[in-house]
Amino acid sequence: MLDDLVDLKTITSLCKRRGFLFQSSEIYGGLASTWDYGPLGVELKNNIKTSWWKNFVWSRNDIVGLDSAILMHPDVWKVSGHVENFSDPLVDCISCRKRWREDQLESKSCPDCGGALTDVRQFNLMFETNMGPIKDDNSNVYLRPETAQGIFVNFENVMKSMRLKLPFGIAQLGKAFRNEITTGNFIFRTREFEMMEIEYFVNPENDQRVYDQWVTDFMNWYKNLGMDTDKLRIREHDKGELAHYAKATSDIEYQFPWGWGEIQGIANRTDYDLQAHSKQTGQKLSYFDEKLSKHIVPYVIEPSAGVDRIFMAILLDSYQEEVVSSINGKSDTRIVLKLTPELAPIKVAVLPLSRKDVLSDLATQIYKDIKSSAVTTGVVEYDDSQSIGKRYRRQDEIGTPICVTIDFDSLDDKCVTLRFRDTMEQIRIPISDLIEQIRLNLNNG
Ligand code: GAP
């Protein structure tokens, strides 16, 4: 390991070179701070989302999923407080006209040119658009800035249709949009991003205990994703920093190259949202407690995470440069993404040593067998280009845990070489044991 601190430029360049992320509309000169996930990026991103869903929906019996629409009735955002409160303080530089978030400035002058700044105005972060062919005040709708409201307005539907008993949760992941004043640090702060949110409804008496439990559960999830726990911390919000709906919030922060940054918040939203929607619509959004024989409006504990920020933290965290000795005795540096097998975009790479038909026939058969075997729930890649050394380096750089190499001896001894990313160890095994070996190594990795 050469250096523990990976800079952003290194990761940005790896992302482009290897097909994780591209700038949006690049051939048109790009659109500021919007990004497209490439073939490997979408795999890694889906693996993060699947892990979240697996851990917090499939493996529990108290949480169900939801996929609500991005566009909602505009009153939802008035009642939730977003129209009035979801804003950041904006200032303009009088000289160079650059815009800044006043709460992020260290002095009262423009960080770029030192010019004087305008008075603070509150700038609402919600994107507005119009529904239907006529653009007027009655056709205004918002792109959701959080997925949570889709859950609150469906509280009754989900609880009744699924016959849920307190405590229970509703999980949702999907796109959210915020017209941020300042964006940047690659995909850390963008205007379009993806969220993974759980609204966990509890008896108000139990709010603190459940809140603490969610903080612990999520720290454990990040640990299981293979993240370095020294680079994670929990930070409680001061009273003045709390969102308009929150009684308490803890952020889980990651140590990014520029400092600590939030990847997830866990908030106690109390009964703020259910009460507000109930009052506005006249619908009873409560839970009937049979034991107590009374209606209660549950409190909500909300673990809310940003997929893109977790994606970036995982890339930074798994990136390593290692000095290795090459075949000619010289030392060389290899780049490795030490992703867990669960997160790796490509699970297994099949690498025939040559393109000759006899070898490619066997390699193709092995490739098909691995793909259809169900030991790998993800991409298996076939690569017969370049030297084997270069192919190993590429697979290391994109985090593939296992390579299977087929050589001319394989035709006679019916064996192949398994090569492991982290140790670079190579073992020769019979083709008949291959699927079981892959299964063992992917599950234990
Ligand atoms: N419903 C709660 C809520 O929206 P939040 O702290 O504003 O809470 C949750 O957002 C998560 O969404 C954050 O922890 C962060 O990971 C992610 N996030 C928020 N704004 C973002 C942005 N502009 N770009 C990328 N991710 C963002």
Residues whose N, C-alpha, C, O or C-beta is under 5 A from the ligand:
A	BS01	GAP	P145 E146 A148 R178 E180 I187 F188 R189 T190 F193 E262 I263 Q264 G265 S304 A305 G306 R309
